Structures are given as C-alpha cells and as structure tokens.
C-alpha cells in the first residue's frame, strides 16, 4: 500500500468527483483544487475571486501500489 491524494470536488454541496482522481503528490493535487475553486482557464490565468458554489480539496488515501495515479 502507498499513500495517494484524492481530489474531492463539490458543486452546490454535491460531490461530483470520484475515486479515480488520485494524485501522487499532495502539492499537485492542491494545484488542481485551487484552479477549480478559482475558475482558472490556464496555468498563468490569475483569478482572485473564489467561486461560491464550488469547493475542491485533497484528502490522503491508502491505495494499492498498482493503482494509476496522476503525476
């Protein structure tokens, strides 16, 4: 077993993500969570207003070593 980080996305309080959104690095997972919450369209796109009905965060999960993880 290894540790991975699951990206959880909620829209209007309803979870729309699934258990396949696993990342190898918590930092990379948090990059996606922040981009989703801020509504960024590109990596350099700076948007400073948070979407009020979208929440995204990462939680640690133990997974099998052969599980596919995003880099």
N, C-alpha and C positions, 0 to 999 in steps of 0.2 A: 504494500500500500504506500501511496505517496500523497502529499498534500497538494491540492489544486484550489483555485479560487473561482467560485461560481458567480457570474454576473446575474443579478436579480433586477428586473425592470418591472415597475408598476405604473400603470396608466389609470388615473382616477381610482386608485386603490386596488385595481385588479392586476394580478400577476400575469404578464404576457410572455415572460421568458420561460425557458425550460431547462432541464438538467444537462443539456448538451453545450451550454455556454460556459465552458470551463477554460480557465487560463492557467498557464504555467507560473506566471508572475503576478503577484498582487498589484504591482505598480502598473503593469499593462492593463489589467482588469479595471483598475481605477481610472485610467485614461479614457477607456470606453464609457465607464459610468458617468464621468464628468461631461464628456462630449454629448452623451444622450440627454443629460439633465439640462445642459446649456443650449441644446439645439444647434450645435456646430455642424457646418456643412463640409468643412475641410480642416485639416490639422492646424493651419495658420489662422483660421477664422476665429476672431475674438468676439465672443458674445457674452455679455456680462449680466444678462437678465435670465434668471432661472425660470424654467417652465414650471408653473404652479401645479399642474396635474400630472407631472412625470417625475418619478423618483427612481434612481438607479444606485445600486451599491453592490459590493462584493462580500461574499462570505466564504470562509475556508471549508473545504470538504476533503475527506479522505477518499481516494479513488484507487482502482487497480492500476498497476504500472502500465498496462497496455491500453489504457483509456486515451482517446485522442484529445489533445489539449491545444488551444490556440497559443501561439508564441507571444 
